[in-house]
């Protein structure tokens, strides 16, 4: 037996105070298995101990919300007894250590969160943040992550339909890989994770357990030092073909009445799945570790409980249904084993080789896990710490067309075709709009309905002003979903921040959450699921320090009639171009300021949430009435970049009658859209700014704009 020394406790990521809580909970010293279980369940990744206090303040309810945070994924009503089930999660640390498998297993894990609840996954999205393209590791990381997302999603047969990719030096030492899955289920066939029924069998299904991913949750709850390569064994290894079999087997069993509860084995593997099931059902659990299917010789209970091997699920079945369930899983060539039963003790008990090797009360593991209200700076103190330079006087652009070409070739605005061409976006034959537009759109199979989805966040805004940045991240998904004609219904999120024990980082977390919450309330757009990823910073050689605060938002909306869907491309020569939402004036934190003027300065653009809602409703009404021919929201790069993107998508230029200065062309004022309409059509409360036509935008030819847009990834990856 391993002696539990102070060094062993520290190696498991527990503080002295937390270890004292363990001793109090048990009334004795833990053994190594018990210590490992406390370690992963109390890790930041599983317990949200630094963020739970603030997460509780977020709005999570609406008449169309069937299930909010707390389950595997959020659920909303989309009519006709159907539900959309979706969630977003991070796989940041594993993807930096081993980009292909880190990203691939991130996709696999989020797929399981969704089909665990009875949904067939219909779409994958992702939100990626990388460091400087000239950083020596970055090309390798980008290639590996994109290949991992494509490799897993393409093989499992779920289309990858959209996302976002940004570059900034703050991610040099800690990239972000956030994956989102959306699924559809019948409302009367939704499954939850509460283990109930004294004596009901607990069943393990899927792949065998190996030694990969042990301490993955703990690793994901610490920053990076110089030992990155030593952490490679903490990264899981995925098999998308097994996942496909697991999806089909689970959905087949779900069509029967056999399942009482079901939970995927994600972070902390068998530990978190069994603890969460027993806790949610206010029950107890006993597991026989001799019955856990293992693929390696001599595995100990410690290794079995902490392994994060992929493609595994835990179920509680009704008594007598074991043989039928086993037949289904054997047919799909998957492991099936009854490994325990539900008890009424309120404890997790593990036996191995005839002995009890773990006996822990469930309360302290889950519901009573540590929760910290960590100190944070006031907004004024944060502003002084962030030390964002004031905008001051900004010189006028001497050549808007030349500046536009420079922006279109920049890493943040260049075409992502190199990325999304590696993803199968059409499998399932229901994808109506994929990467390149404002939101992805996927038809609800066999109906006129469609789901629209978008992932958004502008980290540079969040750094300059966490509150406004949090508002803007939510508002931009609302805008993107509105721009295709769908009604935004709910969001999921992936809250990526650095070390919460630093008051300035905690100020970012608190500020962003306050902004997100206010935006969700004002837009009637609740949060139904999410994930928190902290300690995203690196002390490794060549790495940066803290990432920018990155609360990535994944929004989902509903379109009643997909034949009315709007797209961004200009359609017809002579169509009038209208601006909804006012002229550009705000150059603070803009891409023009950074890429052309070489400065990162000024305030983040404010978001007037009442204007955001009113303009979104106006655009959706115009689309529904068939009055407009193209729609695009204005975001990074301002008005002139949005016009260039519409021109490239439609193959037609634009002729702008407004005399645009720098702020008018490149200002990133919020809540704005460009719409086009047939000549003579009046768009109320909008301003006519030009017409569709020609083969240029602001003096830059479409050929030059396309070359600029395509050049970044092509030259980088071929260089």
C-alpha positions in Angstrom: 0.0 0.0 0.0 1.2 3.5 -0.8 1.7 5.7 2.2 -0.3 9.0 2.0 2.4 11.6 2.6 2.2 15.4 2.1 4.0 14.9 -1.2 1.5 12.3 -2.4 -1.4 14.6 -1.5 0.2 17.6 -3.3 0.8 15.4 -6.4 -2.9 14.8 -6.5 -3.6 18.6 -6.7 -5.2 18.9 -3.2 -4.3 21.8 -0.9 -3.7 21.3 2.8 -7.1 22.7 3.6 -8.8 20.3 1.1 -6.9 17.3 2.5 -8.2 18.3 5.9 -11.7 18.2 4.5 -11.0 14.7 3.1 -10.0 13.5 6.6 -13.1 15.1 8.1 -15.4 13.5 5.5 -13.9 10.0 6.0 -13.1 10.3 9.7 -9.8 8.6 8.9 -6.9 8.7 6.4 -7.8 7.8 2.8 -6.1 5.0 0.9 -4.6 5.8 -2.5 -7.8 4.8 -4.4 -9.9 7.1 -2.2 -7.4 10.0 -2.5 -7.4 9.6 -6.3 -11.2 9.8 -6.4 -11.3 12.9 -4.2 -8.5 14.4 -6.3 -10.4 14.2 -9.6 -13.9 15.0 -8.2 -12.5 18.1 -6.5 -10.4 19.2 -9.5 -11.4 22.4 -11.1 -12.4 20.5 -14.2 -15.1 18.4 -12.4 -16.1 20.5 -9.4 -16.1 24.1 -10.8 -14.9 25.1 -7.3 -13.7 28.5 -8.4 -16.7 29.4 -10.6 -19.7 27.7 -9.1 -20.6 30.6 -6.9 -20.9 32.9 -9.9 -22.3 30.4 -12.3 -25.4 30.1 -10.1 -26.3 33.7 -11.0 -26.8 33.0 -14.7 -30.3 32.9 -16.3 -31.1 29.3 -17.2 -34.9 29.1 -17.6 -37.4 29.9 -20.3 -40.7 28.3 -21.3 -38.9 26.4 -24.1 -36.1 25.1 -21.8 -36.7 21.5 -20.9 -33.4 20.9 -19.0 -30.8 23.5 -18.0 -27.3 23.1 -16.5 -26.6 20.0 -14.4 -27.1 17.2 -16.8 -24.9 16.0 -19.6 -26.3 18.6 -22.0 -29.0 21.3 -22.2 -32.4 20.6 -23.8 -34.8 23.0 -25.5 -38.3 22.4 -27.0 -38.3 22.8 -30.8 -42.0 21.8 -31.3 -43.7 18.7 -32.7 -42.6 16.7 -29.6 -39.0 17.2 -30.6 -36.1 18.6 -28.6 -32.6 20.0 -29.5 -29.9 18.8 -27.1 -26.6 20.5 -27.1 -23.4 21.4 -25.2 -19.9 22.8 -25.7 -16.8 21.6 -24.0 -13.1 22.3 -23.9 -10.2 20.0 -24.6 -7.5 22.7 -24.3 -4.7 21.1 -22.3 -4.8 17.7 -24.1 -4.8 19.4 -27.5 -1.6 21.4 -26.7 0.2 18.3 -25.5 -1.0 16.0 -28.4 -3.0 18.0 -30.9 -4.5 15.2 -33.0 -5.8 13.0 -30.2 -6.6 16.0 -27.9 -8.9 17.5 -30.5 -10.3 14.1 -31.7 -11.2 13.0 -28.2 -12.7 16.4 -27.5 -15.1 15.8 -30.4 -15.8 12.2 -29.1 -16.5 13.4 -25.6 -19.0 16.1 -26.6 -20.8 13.7 -28.9 -21.3 11.3 -26.0 -22.7 14.0 -23.8 -25.4 14.5 -26.4 -26.3 11.0 -27.4 -26.2 9.9 -23.8 -29.5 11.8 -23.4 -31.2 10.0 -26.3 -30.4 12.4 -29.1 -29.0 11.6 -32.5 -26.2 14.1 -33.1 -26.8 16.1 -36.2 -24.1 18.8 -36.2 -20.6 19.5 -34.7 -19.1 23.0 -34.3 -15.8 24.1 -32.9 -14.1 27.3 -31.6 -10.3 27.3 -31.9 -7.7 29.8 -30.6 -4.1 29.6 -31.6 -1.0 31.7 -31.0 1.1 33.6 -33.5 1.4 31.9 -36.8 5.2 32.4 -36.7 5.5 30.6 -33.3 7.7 27.5 -34.0 5.0 25.1 -32.7 1.9 26.7 -34.1 1.7 25.2 -37.6 2.1 21.7 -36.1 -0.7 22.5 -33.6 -3.1 23.9 -36.2 -2.5 20.9 -38.5 -2.9 18.4 -35.7 -6.1 20.0 -34.2 -7.8 20.4 -37.6 -6.9 16.8 -38.6 -8.1 15.5 -35.3 -11.5 17.2 -35.5 -11.9 16.1 -39.1 -10.6 12.6 -38.5 -13.1 11.9 -35.6 -16.1 13.8 -36.9 -15.8 12.5 -40.5 -15.5 8.9 -39.4 -18.3 9.0 -36.9 -20.7 10.3 -39.5 -21.7 13.7 -37.9 -21.2 16.8 -40.1 -18.9 19.5 -38.9 -20.8 22.6 -40.1 -19.1 25.7 -38.6 -17.0 27.4 -36.0 -14.4 30.0 -35.5 -10.6 30.3 -35.5 -8.6 33.1 -34.1 -4.9 33.8 -33.6 -3.2 35.9 -30.9 0.2 35.7 -29.1 -1.6 35.2 -25.8 -2.4 31.6 -26.9 1.3 30.8 -27.8 1.7 28.5 -24.8 -1.9 27.3 -24.3 -4.2 26.9 -27.3 -8.0 26.5 -26.9 -10.0 23.7 -28.6 -13.7 24.0 -27.8 -16.1 21.5 -29.4 -19.9 21.7 -29.6 -22.5 19.1 -30.6 -26.2 19.6 -31.4 -28.6 16.6 -31.5 -32.3 16.0 -31.9 -34.5 13.7 -29.8 -38.1 13.0 -29.2 -39.2 14.6 -26.0 -40.7 11.4 -24.7 -37.4 9.6 -25.3 -35.0 11.8 -23.3 -32.7 10.0 -20.8 -31.2 11.4 -17.6 -28.4 10.4 -15.3 -30.1 9.8 -11.9 -29.4 6.3 -10.7 -32.4 5.0 -8.8 -34.0 1.7 -7.8 -32.4 -0.3 -4.9 -30.6 -3.3 -6.4 -30.8 -2.2 -10.0 -27.9 -3.4 -12.0 -25.1 -1.0 -13.0 -23.7 -1.8 -16.5 -20.5 -0.9 -18.2 -20.6 -0.7 -22.0 -18.4 0.4 -24.9 -14.6 0.0 -25.1 -12.3 -1.6 -22.6 -10.5 0.4 -19.9 -6.8 1.2 -20.5 -4.2 3.3 -18.8 -4.6 6.3 -21.1 -5.9 9.6 -19.7 -5.2 8.8 -16.0 -5.3 12.1 -14.2 -6.6 13.9 -17.3 -9.0 16.0 -15.2 -6.3 16.9 -12.7 -3.9 17.8 -15.5 -6.6 20.0 -17.1 -6.9 21.9 -13.7 -3.3 23.2 -13.6 -1.2 25.5 -15.8 1.6 24.3 -18.0 5.2 24.2 -16.8 8.3 22.9 -18.6 7.1 19.3 -18.2 4.6 19.3 -21.1 6.0 16.2 -22.8 5.8 14.2 -19.6 2.0 14.9 -19.5 1.5 13.0 -22.8 0.1 9.9 -21.1 -2.7 12.0 -19.6 -4.1 12.5 -23.1 -6.8 10.1 -24.1 -6.8 8.1 -27.4 -10.0 8.0 -29.4 -11.5 5.5 -31.9 -14.4 7.2 -33.9 -15.5 3.9 -35.4 -16.2 2.4 -31.9 -18.0 5.7 -31.1 -20.3 5.2 -34.1 -21.1 1.7 -32.9 -21.7 3.0 -29.4 -24.1 5.7 -30.7 -26.1 3.1 -32.6 -26.2 0.5 -29.8 -27.2 3.1 -27.2 -30.0 4.5 -29.5 -31.2 0.9 -30.1 -31.4 0.2 -26.4 -33.0 3.6 -25.8 -35.9 2.5 -28.0 -36.8 -0.1 -25.4 -37.8 0.5 -21.8 -34.7 -1.0 -20.3 -32.7 2.1 -19.2 -33.2 3.8 -15.8 -30.2 6.1 -16.1 -27.2 6.6 -18.4 -24.0 8.6 -18.2 -21.0 8.9 -20.4 -17.5 8.4 -19.0 -15.9 11.7 -19.7 -13.4 13.6 -17.5 -12.5 11.4 -14.5 -14.0 8.4 -16.3 -15.6 5.7 -14.2 -15.3 7.9 -11.1 -17.3 10.9 -12.3 -19.9 8.9 -14.1 -20.7 6.7 -11.1 -20.5 9.5 -8.6 -22.8 11.8 -10.6 -25.3 9.0 -11.3 -25.5 8.1 -7.6 -25.6 11.7 -6.5 -28.3 12.7 -8.9 -30.4 9.8 -7.8 -29.7 10.4 -4.1 -28.6 6.8 -3.9 -25.5 4.8 -3.2 -23.4 2.6 -5.5 -21.3 -0.5 -5.2 -18.9 -1.6 -7.9 -17.0 -4.9 -8.3 -13.7 -3.8 -9.9 -12.9 -7.4 -10.9 -15.7 -7.1 -13.5 -14.5 -3.9 -15.2 -13.4 -4.8 -18.8 -9.7 -4.0 -19.0 -7.4 -4.0 -22.1 -4.2 -4.1 -20.1 -2.8 -6.6 -17.6 -2.7 -6.0 -13.9 -4.7 -2.8 -13.8 -5.4 -1.6 -10.3 -8.7 -0.1 -9.0 -6.9 3.3 -8.8 -6.1 3.1 -12.6 -9.5 1.8 -13.5 -11.3 4.5 -11.6 -9.1 7.4 -13.0 -8.6 6.2 -16.6 -10.2 8.4 -19.2 -10.2 5.8 -21.9 -12.7 6.8 -24.6 -16.0 5.4 -26.0 -17.3 4.1 -22.6 -20.7 4.5 -20.9 -22.3 3.6 -17.6 -26.0 2.6 -17.3 -28.5 1.6 -14.7 -30.9 -1.0 -16.1 -34.2 -2.3 -14.9 -33.9 -5.7 -13.3 -34.2 -8.6 -15.8 -33.2 -6.5 -18.8 -29.5 -7.4 -18.7 -29.7 -10.2 -21.3 -31.6 -8.2 -23.8 -29.2 -5.2 -23.4 -26.2 -7.4 -23.6 -27.4 -8.9 -26.9 -27.7 -5.5 -28.4 -24.2 -4.4 -27.4 -22.6 -7.8 -28.4 -24.3 -7.4 -31.8 -22.5 -4.1 -32.2 -19.3 -5.8 -31.1 -19.0 -3.7 -27.9 -18.1 -4.8 -24.4 -20.9 -5.2 -21.9 -20.5 -6.1 -18.2 -22.7 -5.9 -15.1 -20.2 -4.3 -12.7 -22.3 -3.3 -9.7 -25.7 -2.2 -8.3 -27.6 0.7 -6.9 -27.7 0.8 -3.0 -29.3 3.1 -0.5 -26.2 3.8 1.6 -25.3 7.2 0.1 -21.7 5.8 -0.2 -19.5 4.8 -3.1 -18.1 1.3 -2.3 -15.6 -0.5 -4.5 -14.5 -4.1 -4.0 -11.5 -5.8 -5.6 -10.3 -9.4 -5.1 -12.8 -9.8 -2.2 -11.8 -6.7 -0.3 -13.3 -3.3 0.1 -10.8 -0.9 -1.5 -12.9 2.3 -1.3 -15.8 3.5 0.9 -16.6 7.2 0.5 -19.7 9.1 1.4 -21.1 10.7 -1.8 -22.1 14.0 -0.3 -18.5 15.4 0.2 -17.5 14.1 -3.3 -20.1 16.0 -5.3 -22.7 18.3 -3.7 -20.5 19.3 -0.8 -17.3 19.7 -2.8 -15.2 22.8 -2.1 -16.6 26.0 -3.4 -14.5 29.2 -3.3 -15.5 32.8 -3.6 -12.1 33.8 -4.7 -11.0 37.5 -4.4 -11.2 39.6 -7.5 -10.3 43.2 -8.6 -13.0 45.8 -8.9 -13.6 47.1 -12.5 -11.5 50.1 -11.7 -8.7 48.1 -10.3 -8.9 45.7 -13.2 -8.7 48.6 -15.7 -5.6 49.8 -14.0 -4.1 46.3 -14.1 -5.0 45.6 -17.7 -3.3 48.9 -18.7 -5.0 49.1 -22.0 -3.7 52.2 -23.8 -6.2 54.9 -24.5 -7.3 55.2 -28.2 -6.2 58.9 -28.5 -6.0 60.4 -32.0 -6.3 57.9 -34.9 -4.9 59.0 -38.3 -7.3 58.7 -41.2 -6.7 55.9 -43.6 -5.0 57.1 -46.7 -6.3 54.2 -48.8 -9.3 52.2 -47.6 -9.0 49.7 -50.4 -5.4 48.9 -49.6 -6.3 48.6 -45.9 -9.2 46.3 -46.8 -6.8 44.0 -48.7 -4.4 43.9 -45.7 -7.2 43.0 -43.4 -8.6 40.3 -45.6 -5.2 38.7 -45.7 -4.7 38.8 -41.9 -4.9 35.6 -39.9 -8.1 36.6 -38.1 -10.1 37.4 -41.3 -8.5 35.3 -44.0 -10.7 32.5 -45.5 -10.9 29.4 -43.4 -11.4 27.2 -46.4 -8.2 25.3 -45.7 -9.8 24.3 -42.4 -13.4 23.5 -43.3 -12.6 21.6 -46.5 -11.0 19.0 -44.2 -14.4 18.5 -42.5 -17.3 16.5 -43.9 -20.1 19.1 -43.6 -22.6 17.2 -45.8 -22.9 13.7 -44.2 -26.6 13.2 -43.3 -27.7 15.3 -46.2 -29.4 17.9 -44.0 -26.8 20.7 -44.0 -28.3 23.8 -45.5 -25.6 26.3 -44.7 -22.0 25.5 -43.5 -18.9 27.5 -42.7 -18.5 30.8 -44.5 -21.9 32.3 -43.6 -23.2 33.9 -40.4 -24.6 30.7 -38.8 -24.6 27.1 -39.8 -28.1 25.7 -40.6 -29.1 22.1 -40.4 -32.6 20.8 -41.4 -34.6 18.9 -38.9 -34.8 15.7 -40.9 -38.2 15.2 -42.6 -39.5 18.6 -41.8 -39.5 22.2 -42.9 -37.8 23.2 -39.6 -34.1 23.9 -39.3 -31.7 24.6 -36.5 -29.2 27.5 -36.8 -26.1 27.6 -34.7 -23.1 29.8 -34.2 -20.0 30.0 -32.0 -18.6 33.4 -31.1 -16.4 35.3 -28.7 -14.1 38.3 -29.2 -11.3 37.8 -26.6 -9.6 41.2 -27.2 -12.9 42.9 -26.2 -13.1 40.7 -23.1 -9.6 41.6 -22.0 -10.2 45.4 -22.5 -13.5 45.2 -20.7 -14.7 41.8 -19.3 -18.3 43.0 -18.8 -18.8 44.4 -22.3 -16.9 41.5 -23.8 -19.2 39.0 -22.1 -22.2 40.9 -23.4 -20.8 41.0 -26.9 -20.0 37.3 -27.1 -23.7 36.4 -26.4 -25.0 39.2 -28.6 -22.9 38.2 -31.6 -24.3 34.6 -31.6 -27.8 36.2 -31.3 -26.9 38.4 -34.3 -25.5 35.6 -36.4 -28.5 33.3 -35.8 -30.9 36.2 -36.5 -29.0 36.9 -39.8 -30.0 33.6 -41.3 -33.7 34.0 -40.3 -33.8 31.8 -37.2 -35.1 32.8 -33.7 -32.3 32.5 -31.1 -33.4 30.2 -28.3 -30.6 29.3 -25.9 -26.8 29.1 -25.5 -24.2 26.8 -24.3 -20.7 28.1 -23.3 -17.1 27.2 -22.8 -15.5 29.5 -20.3 -11.8 29.6 -20.9 -9.7 31.6 -18.5 -6.3 31.5 -16.8 -5.5 31.0 -13.1 -8.5 31.9 -10.9 -6.3 32.3 -7.9 -5.0 35.5 -9.4 -7.5 38.4 -8.5 -7.1 40.0 -12.0 -8.1 36.7 -13.7 -11.0 36.2 -11.3 -12.1 39.8 -12.2 -12.2 38.7 -15.9 -14.3 35.6 -14.9 -16.7 37.6 -12.8 -17.0 40.5 -15.3 -17.6 38.2 -18.3 -20.2 36.2 -16.5 -22.0 39.4 -15.4 -22.0 40.6 -19.0 -23.2 37.2 -20.3 -26.0 37.1 -17.8 -27.3 40.6 -18.6 -27.2 39.8 -22.3 -29.1 36.5 -21.9 -31.8 38.2 -19.8 -32.2 41.1 -22.2 -32.3 38.9 -25.2 -34.5 36.2 -23.6 -31.7 33.7 -24.5 -30.9 31.5 -21.5 -27.9 29.4 -20.8 -28.7 25.6 -20.7 -25.3 24.0 -20.5 -21.6 24.7 -20.5 -18.1 24.0 -19.4 -15.4 25.9 -17.4 -11.8 25.5 -18.3 -9.4 27.4 -16.0 -5.6 27.5 -15.6 -5.1 28.2 -19.3 -1.7 29.7 -19.0 1.8 28.5 -19.6 5.2 28.9 -17.9 6.7 26.7 -20.5 9.7 27.9 -22.5 8.6 30.0 -25.4 5.1 30.2 -24.2 3.1 33.2 -23.2 1.5 33.7 -19.8 -2.2 33.9 -19.4 -4.6 33.5 -22.3 -7.0 36.3 -23.1 -10.3 35.8 -21.3 -12.3 33.7 -23.8 -15.9 32.9 -22.8 -16.8 31.1 -26.1 -20.6 31.1 -26.7 -22.5 28.5 -28.7 -25.9 29.7 -29.7 -28.8 27.6 -31.1 -31.9 29.0 -32.9 -35.0 27.6 -34.6 -36.2 28.3 -38.1 -39.8 27.3 -38.8 -39.4 27.3 -42.6 -35.9 26.7 -44.0 -37.0 27.7 -47.5 -36.9 31.3 -46.2 -33.3 31.1 -45.0 -31.1 34.0 -45.7 -27.4 33.9 -46.8 -24.6 36.4 -47.0 -23.8 36.4 -50.7 -24.9 39.3 -52.9 -27.5 38.0 -55.4 -28.4 40.5 -58.1 -26.7 43.4 -59.9 -28.6 46.6 -58.9 -29.9 45.4 -55.5 -30.0 48.2 -53.0 -27.6 47.9 -50.0 -29.1 49.0 -46.7 -27.4 49.5 -43.3 -29.4 48.6 -40.2 -28.0 50.0 -36.9 -26.1 53.2 -37.7 -22.8 54.4 -39.0 -19.5 53.1 -37.7 -17.7 55.2 -35.2 -15.8 52.9 -32.8 -12.2 52.0 -33.6 -11.1 51.0 -30.1 -9.9 47.3 -30.0 -10.7 47.0 -33.8 -8.9 44.7 -36.1 -8.1 47.7 -38.3 -6.3 49.4 -35.4 -4.3 46.2 -34.7 -3.5 45.0 -38.2 -3.1 48.3 -40.0 -2.2 50.9 -37.4 -0.2 48.4 -35.3 -1.9 49.2 -32.0 -4.0 47.3 -29.5 -5.8 50.2 -27.7 -9.0 51.8 -26.7 -12.3 50.7 -25.1 -14.2 47.6 -26.3 -17.3 48.6 -28.3 -20.3 48.8 -26.0 -23.4 46.7 -26.7 -26.8 48.3 -26.2 -28.9 45.2 -25.6 -32.3 46.9 -26.3 -31.0 47.9 -29.7 -29.5 44.4 -30.2 -32.8 42.8 -29.6 -34.8 45.3 -31.7 -32.5 45.0 -34.7 -32.4 41.3 -34.5 -36.2 41.1 -34.5 -36.3 43.6 -37.4 -33.9 41.5 -39.5 -35.8 38.2 -38.7 -39.1 39.9 -39.8 -37.6 41.2 -43.1 -36.3 37.7 -43.8 -39.6 36.1 -42.9 -41.5 38.5 -45.2 -39.2 37.8 -48.1 -38.2 41.4 -48.5 -34.5 41.1 -48.6 -32.1 39.1 -50.8 -28.9 38.9 -48.6 -28.0 39.6 -45.0 -24.7 39.8 -43.1 -23.9 41.0 -39.6 -21.1 43.5 -39.1 -18.4 42.3 -36.8 -14.6 42.0 -37.0 -13.2 44.6 -39.5 -16.4 46.7 -39.6 -18.7 47.6 -42.5 -16.2 47.4 -45.4 -15.0 43.9 -44.4 -18.7 42.7 -44.2 -19.3 44.1 -47.7 -16.2 42.3 -49.0 -17.3 39.0 -47.5 -20.8 39.4 -49.1 -19.1 40.3 -52.4 -16.8 37.3 -52.4 -19.7 35.0 -51.4 -21.8 36.3 -54.3 -19.2 37.0 -56.9 -20.4 40.6 -57.4 -19.0 43.8 -56.1 -20.5 46.8 -54.4 -20.7 50.5 -55.1 -21.1 52.6 -51.9 -22.5 56.1 -52.2 -21.6 57.1 -48.6 -18.3 58.8 -48.2 -16.6 56.5 -45.7 -13.8 57.6 -43.3 -11.7 55.2 -41.3 -14.3 54.8 -38.5 -17.2 54.4 -41.0 -15.3 51.8 -42.9 -13.6 49.8 -40.1 -15.4 50.7 -36.9 -16.7 47.7 -35.0 -19.9 49.3 -33.5 -22.3 46.5 -32.4 -25.9 45.5 -33.3 -25.5 46.2 -37.0 -26.4 44.4 -40.2 -26.1 44.9 -44.0 -29.1 43.8 -46.0 -29.8 43.9 -49.7 -33.2 44.3 -51.4 -34.6 44.7 -54.9 -34.5 48.2 -56.3 -37.6 50.2 -55.1 -38.1 48.0 -51.9 -38.1 50.3 -48.9 -36.4 48.9 -45.8 -37.8 50.8 -42.8 -35.5 52.3 -40.2 -32.4 51.5 -42.3 -30.1 53.7 -44.4 -29.5 53.3 -48.1 -25.7 53.2 -48.6 -25.2 51.9 -52.1 -26.0 49.2 -54.6 -24.7 45.8 -55.6 -22.7 45.8 -58.8 -19.3 45.9 -60.4 -16.3 43.8 -59.6 -14.7 45.7 -56.7 -15.3 46.8 -53.1 -13.9 50.2 -52.0 -11.5 50.2 -55.0 -10.2 46.7 -54.3 -11.0 44.2 -57.1 -12.8 41.0 -56.3 -9.8 39.1 -57.7 -7.4 40.9 -55.4 -9.7 40.4 -52.4 -10.1 36.7 -53.1 -6.3 36.3 -53.5 -5.7 38.2 -50.2 -8.4 36.1 -48.4 -7.0 32.8 -49.7 -3.3 33.6 -49.3 -2.8 33.3 -45.6 -3.6 29.6 -45.0 -2.3 28.6 -48.4 1.1 30.3 -48.0 1.4 29.3 -44.4 0.7 25.6 -44.9 2.7 25.3 -48.1 5.7 27.3 -46.6 
